[in-house]
Amino acid sequence: MPKSLKVSLLAVSVALIVGVFLGVNVYGVRAAGSDQQEGAYRQINVYGEVLQHIQSDYVSVPNIPDVTNGALRGLLESLDADSSYLTPADYKAYKDDKGGKAQVGINVSKRFGYATIISVVPGSPADKANLSDGDIIEAIGTKDTRDISLAMIQLLLQGAPGSELQIAVIRPRKAEPEKIKLNRVIVDEPAVSETFYEGSSILYLKPVVLDKQHVDAVEEKIKTAQKTGNKKVLLDLRDVAAGDMTEAVRLANFFVPTGTIATLEGQKFPKQTFAADASKVLDGTAPVVVLVNRGTSGPAELVAGAIQDNKRGELVGEKTFGEGSMQKTFDLADGSAVILSIAKYGSPAGKHYEDDAVTPGTLVASAMDDLSTPDDETPGATKNSPKKSAVPDDQLTKAIDMLKAKNA
């Protein structure tokens, strides 16, 4: 097949991808007439020209399918971390995955092109190795995470119980990647933690995931505490990155008696508004403070944003991670697929969590950021792993002080 014909066919394949975004086929793009669609068609021609130069002028003969796959992956990831291009082989593995596999206890997304740890499950292999939110996973095995979609990164992190996972991690203020070996296990999410402060007047609650089981537990603990009198509530959502948006709305509704809890909207996705239901409120008047940090993501951001925007409580800690969208998978003719974000969750104030995250009214940095990195003899830790023990929790202290100053 002539090189020019190969390049033309590859350009057409890219045109089909663009057609998915625009909701029309390639000919519809040419005929539609809008500035946006005409601009997209011009870019297809530019892509074809670039491919021709790569094919004919690059220093060595390139693998054009690899070049095209990289271009398509970059096209999707330029939109957001959750949008992905899957090759036919990747998509088959993605569809064949049945879930329920062993993991190492990390929640990941993509930032700056690489897999980035959002949060770590307490007690998991990752926690015991002192991995932390903000650590960048440069490679999984021999695969550079720049070259892998988020969907496939999440698959590679899973495996059979007891199997070994090798990753290369770049920690803050460390230039060289650190190679770490972890054994995959069936990770059990810890139960909701409950502590009382200030003569039992402050109820501290710490869920690690916002699924039905843990939100049910929060509900039960609040109801039980109320039997002994009104309680001030300290809800710790630091490093909470997993869960379900429906359960997040329910949790926010425990405290927010009226108004909007969240919205969900996209270009072709009709706007949905999640309003507070007064019948589901557990306590609409008791003082509430919510702890957040850079590991607070997705469902937890929705809860924090709803409480802050409705002036139902105050937020303490750090700016959150910034996640909150709905995805849809589009099958393509060659067996590949596109996973595309089609709608974003928004706060009552109208900000999209994916774009703006949540900034607390009272900013308090994590004490972990100020730690040096001495040798650590903890099993699974390495020379450059920061110690996690005996760290003063300035964020928690500030939150308690704020609640102490409030009347129940």
Residue, then its C-alpha position, 0 to 999 in steps of 0.5 A: m500500500p502506498k505511503s500516501l494512502k496509509v496516511s490518508l486512511l489514518a487521517v480518516s480514522v482520526a476524523l471518525i474520532v472527532g466525529v464522535f465528539l461533534g455527534v456527526n460523521v465526517y461528511g457531516v463535519r464538512a457540511a455542517g457549516s458552523d465555525q467550530q465544526e469547520g475548524a475541526y475539519r481543518q485540524i483533520n487536514v493539519y493532522g494528515e499533513v503532520l503524519q505525512h512529514i513524520q512518515s517521509d522526513y523523520v530521522s527513522v521510519p516511524n511506527i505510524p500506528d503507535v504514533t496515531n495511538g499516541a495522538l488519539r490518547g493525547l487528544l482525549e487526555s487533553l480534555d480531562a483525566d477521565s477521558s481515554y482512548l483504548t486500542p482494540a487490545d486495551y478495550k478487549a481487556y477492559k471489557d473482559d475485566k469483571g472487577g473484584k481483583a486484589q489491589v494495593g489500596i491506592n486511588v489514582s487519577k492523571r495529573f501532568g500526564y502521569a498517574t498520580i495518587i489521590s489517596v491511600v486506603p489506611g492499613s493497605p499495602a500502599d499505606k504500609a509502604n508510606l505512599s501518600d497523596g500527591d506521589i506520582i507513579e512514573a511506571i507500572g512494571t516496565k510501562d511508563t504511565r504517560d503512555i497508558s490511559l487512566a482506564m488501563i492504569q487502573l486495570l494494571l494496578q489490579g491482579a490476583p491476591g498475593s501477586e506482586l506489583q512493581i511501581a516507580v514512584i516520584r515523591p514531592r521534592k525527590a527528583e529520582p523515582e523510587k522503585i517499590k514492590l507491593n503485594r496485592v491483597i483484597v483490600d477491606e475498607p475500614a469502618v467509620s471512625e468515631t471519636f468524641y471531643e470536648g466532653s463528648s460535645i463534638l462528634y468526630l466522624k471519619p469515613v474512608v469511602l462514601d458508599k452505602q455501607h459507610v454512609d449508613a454507618v455515619e447516619e446511625k452514629i449521628k442518630t445514636a449521638q443525638k440521643t444524649g443531646n445535640k452534638k457539634v459534628l466534625l466530618d473528616l473527609r481527608d483522603v476520601a476519594a472513592g464512593d458513589m455520587t448518589e450516596a454523597v448527595r444523601l450524606a450532604n442532605f443529612f446536614v443541608p435542609t434546603g436548597t441545592i446540593a449539586t448539579l450535573e450537566g453536559q453539552k448534550f446531557p440535560k441539567q439535573t439538579f439535586a435538591a435537599d429533601a427536608s425529610k432526610v435531614l438528621d440535623g439542620t442546625a448543629p455546628v458542622v466543620v468539614l476537614v478536606n485536603r488534596g486527597t479529598s476527591g469526587p463524592a467527598e468534594l460534592v459533600a464539602g461543596a454542598i455544606q460550604d456553599n449552603k453556609r451550613g458549615e465551615l471547611v478546614g484544610e487544603k484545596t481538594f483534588g478536583e474530580g467529578s464527572m460522568q463517563k460514557t463509552f463509545d465503541l469504534a468500528d475497528g474494535s477500539a473505544v473512546i471513554l468520554s466525560i459527558a457531564k460534570y458535577g457542579s456545586p450549588a455556587g455553580k463551580h465544576y469540581e472537575d475544573d475548580a475543586v473546592t477551596p476551604g474557607t480556613l486554609v491549614a497546610s498538612a504537617m506532612d509537607d514540612l517533614s524531612t525524609p530520614d531513614d525509616e525502618t518500617p517494613g515496606a518503607t524505603k530510605n526516602s519514605p517519609k515517616k507518618s507517625a507522631v505527626p501533629d495534626d494541625q488541621l484537626t486541632k484547628a477544626i476542634d478549636m473552631l467548633k469549641a467556639k460555637n454554641a451547640 
